[in-house]
Amino acid sequence: MRAKGLRDGADTLRVRARPQAVVLTLAKHAPVFTVLYAPPAIWAAISGAREMAIALAIPSVVALLIYAIATRKTLPSDLRAVEAMASVALVFLLGALGAVPAFVSLGMPLLDALFEAMSGLTTTGLSVASDPDSWPFAAHVLRAWLQWIGGLVMATAVLALILPAGIPTRRLGQVGIAEGDRIASTRTKARQLLVVYLGLTILMIAIAWTVLPSWKEALVLILSGISTGGFAPRSDSLASYSTQGQTIVMASCVLGAISMVSFAFLLRGDWQTAWHLGSVRRVGLSLLALAVIILALAAADTLADRALSWGLYLDLVSALTTAGYSTEAMPLGGSIFLIFLIAMLLGADTGSTGGGLKLARVGLILRTARHALRAPSMPERAVAPLRQDGVAVEDTVIVGVVALLMIYVMATLALAFHFSLHGYDLGPSLFETISALSTVGLSTGLVGTDLPTDLKLTLTFAMWLGRLEFIAVLVLLAPRSWMKGP
């Protein structure tokens, strides 16, 4: 029992998650799993990959049956945030588990299949496949589709289920988690962002088709690109494609790194609001900063073993957008190695399909530091709230961002230490750790079939943590989420 003096005020107000509410929420959203498995199952069946088709068809049918059983039941009117978070975390876990048999049908060991499925659904792109070039193309469709749906879930379901009503959701005219019918709210928001997501995907596939060898490769590369996933049908990622092809694919990753809400307003013709949200501006300035940095490093002759090239810039863009595509081998040292680490750490913007700490959050942390430095020089009774994009930032938002940063740092140190126990050098260990936690997918070569079993498990968990931005998974696993407060 905790000492009474260690309890804080929140303990007396804490509510627990109700397992029945979480199960019902998952059942109400069971068609998501059919959407996840059915299209690659159909592709596999048509292309003759019979075992894979069966492995994907079974969970598709099971999901429909579960939905049919739950369709007449209603969610409780007081669905709690803790229950919504647990539900979204379970969607990713169950979604990855359901795809495991399909990867096993390709000859992958069970653990490797779980790693590959989790990497796909979390839009990470790290792979332990021994010979993906020998796979039937249906397997590449599966990986790309997992990533595309994983990106869509992050852009829609998380916005509807986890985030409280904020400026973007208010302007879209939607209700928050504590208002109205939960399923209707989720579907309404999802439809708006789905139009954007689908539209960007179709547009980029059409463009990529003109410069890539085939429409099939354009399809899987853009499905992975717009979701900032990074799985490619070739084992060398983008290295063997033309410069034009590499550029178009990376352009899709940049679009995926921008908040989908911004594109929703652009679709409405509301350019002013789209710009005011700041996502386009943040991503654009970050890309410009990367260009300036590598030019400065080249001028100072500190690029180590990397030559100044367009491919180097694309790889850095891949790191920043957390896409994970690469045109060359990753650096193992020098200033450019540090830039890659920082880019992966920062990540894409909030509301996008990308991972990392997110540009908006990093900007908020910097503004908070500046605000704290200015506070002593302000008049005693002055009211000067911290603002971002012209809007006053609530204290709870700042607390949440700081907590996320601390959890990220602690998880990075713990995972890097785990690598060190196996004798790996600190630099590559940090690279693989940040790549997994930020759902990037770039690798210095440590991740592969010969990676120790415990590290595969740890990285699988890290990808799940990073995709759900830690809090949802920790809420799901914390005993306190399921027990009543004191």
VEXTIFI-600344 format. One record per residue (C-alpha): x, y, z; residue in three letters. Coordinates in steps of 0.5 Angstrom, whole numbers, plus 2048, in hexadecimal, padded with zeros to 3 digits. Layout:
// VEXTIFI-600344
XYZALA...
END
This chain:
// VEXTIFI-600344
800800800MET8038077FEARG80480B804ALA7FF811805LYS804816804GLY8068147FDLEU7FF8157FBARG7FD81B7F7ASP7F781E7F6GLY7F581B7EFALA7F58147F3ASP7EE8157F6THR7EB8187EFLEU7EE8127EBARG7E980D7E7VAL7EB8077E5ARG7EA8047DEALA7E47FF7DDARG7E67F97DAPRO7DF7F87D7GLN7DF7FF7D4ALA7E67FD7D1VAL7E47F77CEVAL7DD7FA7CBLEU7E18007C8THR7E67FB7C4LEU7E07F77C2ALA7DC7FD7BFLYS7E37FE7BBHIS7E47F77B9ALA7E37F97B2PRO7E97FD7B2VAL7ED7F67B2PHE7E97F37ACTHR7EB7FA7A9VAL7F27F87ABLEU7F27F17A9TYR7ED7F07A3ALA7F17F479DPRO7F77F179EPRO7F47EA79EALA7F07EB798ILE7F77ED794TRP7FA7E7797ALA7F47E3795ALA7F47E578EILE7FC7E578DSER7FC7DE78FGLY7FF7DF796ALA7FA7DA799ARG7FD7D97A0GLU7FD7E07A1MET7F67E279FALA7F37DD7A4ILE7F87DF7AAALA7F57E67A8LEU7EE7E47A7ALA7ED7E17ADILE7ED7E77B2PRO7E97EB7ADSER7E37E67AEVAL7E47E67B5VAL7E47EE7B6ALA7DE7EE7B2LEU7DB7E97B6LEU7DD7EC7BDILE7DA7F37BATYR7D37EF7B8ALA7D37ED7BFILE7D47F47C2ALA7D07F87BDTHR7CA7F97C1ARG7CD7FA7C8LYS7CF8027C9THR7D58057CDLEU7D48087D3PRO7D280F7D3SER7D88107D8ASP7DE80D7D4LEU7E480F7D7ARG7EB8127D4ALA7EF80C7D8VAL7EA8077D4GLU7EB80B7CDALA7F380B7CEMET7F38037D0ALA7EE8027CASER7F38057C5VAL7F98027C8ALA7F57FB7C7LEU7F37FD7C0VAL7FB7FD7BEPHE7FD7F77C2LEU7F77F27C0LEU7F87F57B9GLY7FF7F37B9ALA7FE7EC7BCLEU7F87EB7B7GLY7FE7EC7B1ALA8037E77B4VAL8007E17B1PRO8017E47AAALA8087E57ABPHE8097DE7AEVAL8067DC7A7SER80C7DF7A4LEU8117DB7A8GLY8137E07ADMET8147DD7B5PRO80E7DF7B9LEU8127E57BDLEU8147E87B6ASP80D7E87B4ALA80B7EC7BALEU8107F07B9PHE80F7F17B2GLU8077F27B3ALA8087F77B9MET80D7FB7B4SER8087FB7AFGLY8027FE7B3LEU8068037B7THR8098067B0THR8108047B3THR8138017ADGLY8197FD7B1LEU8197F67AESER81C7EF7B0VAL81A7EC7A9ALA8207E87A7SER81E7E879FASP8187EC79EPRO81A7ED796ASP8187E5796SER8117E7799TRP80B7E7794PRO8097EE793PHE8037ED797ALA8077ED79DALA80A7F479BHIS8027F679AVAL8017F37A1LEU8077F77A5ARG8057FD7A1ALA7FD7FD7A2TRP7FF7FC7AALEU8038027AAGLN7FD8067A6TRP7F88047ABILE7FD8057B1GLY7FE80C7AEGLY7F680D7ADLEU7F580B7B4VAL7FA8107B7MET7F78157B3ALA7EF8147B5THR7EE80F7BAALA7F38127BFVAL7F08197BELEU7E98177BFALA7EA8127C5LEU7F08157C9ILE7F181C7C8LEU7ED8217CBPRO7E98267C7ALA7EE82B7C5GLY7EE8307C0ILE7EF82C7BAPRO7E98277BCTHR7E582D7BEARG7E68317B7ARG7E482A7B4LEU7DD82B7B8GLY7DE8247BCGLN7DD8227C3VAL7E28207C8GLY7E38197CBILE7DE81B7D1ALA7D881E7CCGLU7D381A7C8GLY7D38137C5ASP7DA8117C5ARG7DA80C7BFILE7D68127BBALA7DC8177BDSER7E18127BBTHR7DE8117B4ARG7DD8187B2THR7E481A7B4LYS7E78147B0ALA7E38157AAARG7E581C7A9GLN7ED81A7AALEU7EC8147A6LEU7EA8187A0VAL7F081C7A1VAL7F58167A2TYR7F281279CLEU7F2818798GLY7F9819799LEU7FB812798THR7F7812791ILE7FB81878FLEU802816791MET80180F78EILE7FF812787ALA805816787ILE80A81178AALA80780C784TRP80A81177FTHR811810782VAL811809785LEU812802781PRO80B800782SER804802785TRP8057FC78ALYS80C7FF78DGLU80880678DALA803804791LEU806800797VAL80C806797LEU80680B798ILE80280779DLEU8088077A1SER80B80E79FGLY8048127A1ILE80480E7A8SER80B8107A9THR80C8087A9GLY8128077A5GLY8117FF7A3PHE8147FE79CALA8137F9797PRO81B7F8796ARG81F7F779CSER8247FD79AASP81E80179BSER81E807796LEU825806794ALA82480378ESER81F80878BTYR82080E787SER82181578ATHR81A817788GLN81781178BGLY81A812792GLN818819792THR811818790ILE811812796VAL81481779BMET80F81C799ALA80981879BSER80D8177A1CYS80D81E7A2VAL80681F7A1LEU8058197A6GLY80981D7ABALA8048237ABILE7FE8237AFSER7F88207ACMET7F48267AFVAL7F782B7ABSER7F68277A4PHE7EE8277A7ALA7EE82E7A7PHE7F282F7A0LEU7EC82A79DLEU7E782F7A0ARG7EB83579DGLY7EC8387A4ASP7F483A7A2TRP7F483F7A8GLN7F283A7ADTHR7F78347AAALA7FD8397ABTRP7FB83B7B1HIS7FB8347B4LEU8028357B3GLY80482E7B1SER80682F7A9VAL80A8357ACARG80E8307B1ARG80F82B7ACVAL8118307A7GLY8168337ABLEU81982D7AESER81A82A7A7LEU81E8317A5LEU8228307ACALA8248297AALEU82782C7A3ALA82A8327A6VAL82E82D7ABILE8308287A6ILE83382E7A2LEU8368317A8ALA83982A7AALEU83C8297A3ALA83F8307A3ALA84282E7A9ALA8448277A6ASP8418237ACTHR83D81F7A9LEU8418197ABALA8408137A6ASP83A8167A2ARG83B81A79CALA83682079BLEU83181E796SER82981E795TRP829817798GLY82C81979FLEU82781F79FTYR82181A79DLEU8248157A3ASP82381B7A8LEU81C81D7A6VAL81B8157A7SER81D8167AEALA81981C7AFLEU81381A7ACTHR8148137B0THR8138107A9ALA81980B7AAGLY81B80B7A2TYR82280B7A0SER82680C79ATHR82D80A79DGLU8308077A4ALA82F80B7AAMET83580E7ADPRO83880B7B3LEU83C8127B6GLY83D8197B5GLY83981F7B5SER83481C7B0ILE8338177B4PHE83181B7BALEU82C81F7B5ILE8298197B3PHE8278177BALEU82481E7BCILE82081E7B5ALA81D8177B8MET81C81A7BFLEU8188207BCLEU81481C7B7GLY80E81E7B4ALA8098237B6ASP8038227BATHR7FC81F7B7GLY80181C7B1SER8028147B0THR8098157B2GLY80D8147B9GLY8128177BDGLY81181C7C3LEU80D8217BDLYS80F8277BBLEU80A82B7BEALA80B8287C5ARG81382A7C5VAL8118317C3GLY80C8317C9LEU81282F7CDILE8178347CBLEU8118397CCARG8108377D3THR8188387D4ALA81783F7D1ARG8118417D5HIS81483E7DCALA81A8437DALEU8168497D9ARG8128487DFALA81684B7E4PRO8178517E0SER80F8527E0MET80B8567E5PRO8088527EAGLU8018537E8ARG8028527E1ALA7FE84D7DDVAL80284A7D7ALA8008437D6PRO80483F7D2LEU80283F7CAARG80383A7C4GLN80083C7BEASP7FD8427C1GLY7F983D7C6VAL7FA83D7CDALA7FD8377D0VAL7FA8337D6GLU7FE8317DBASP7FC82A7DATHR7FE82A7D3VAL80582C7D6ILE8058277DBVAL8038217D6GLY8098237D1VAL80E8247D7VAL80C81D7D9ALA80C81A7D2LEU81381D7D1LEU81681A7D8MET8128137D6ILE8168137CFTYR81D8147D2VAL81C80F7D7MET81A80A7D2ALA81F80C7CETHR82480B7D3LEU8218047D5ALA8218017CELEU8288047CDALA82B8017D3PHE8287FA7D1HIS82B7FA7CAPHE8327FC7CESER8317F57D2LEU8327F27CCHIS8387F57CAGLY8367FA7C5TYR8398017C5ASP8358077C7LEU83580B7C1GLY8318057BDPRO82D8037C3SER82A80A7C4LEU82980B7BCPHE8258047BCGLU8218067C3THR81F80D7C1ILE81D80A7BASER8188057BDALA81580A7C2LEU81480F7BDSER81280A7B8THR81780C7B3VAL8198057B0GLY8208087AELEU8268037B1SER82D8037B1THR82D7FB7B0GLY82C7F97B7LEU8257F77B6VAL8247F07B2GLY8237E97B2THR8297E87B7ASP8277ED7BCLEU8267EA7C3PRO81F7E77C5THR81F7EC7CBASP8207F27C7LEU81B7F07C2LYS8167F07C7LEU8187F67CATHR8187FA7C3LEU8117F77C2THR80F7FA7C8PHE8138007C7ALA80F8017C0MET8088007C3TRP80A8057C9LEU80D80A7C4GLY80780A7BFARG80280B7C5LEU8068117C8GLU80880D7CEPHE80280F7D2ILE7FC80A7CFALA8008047D0VAL8038067D7LEU7FB8077D9VAL7F98007D6LEU7FF7FD7DALEU7FE8017E0ALA7FB7FD7E6PRO7F88047E8ARG7F48047E2SER7F07FE7E4TRP7F07FF7EBMET7EB8047EFLYS7EF80A7F3GLY7F080A7FAPRO
END
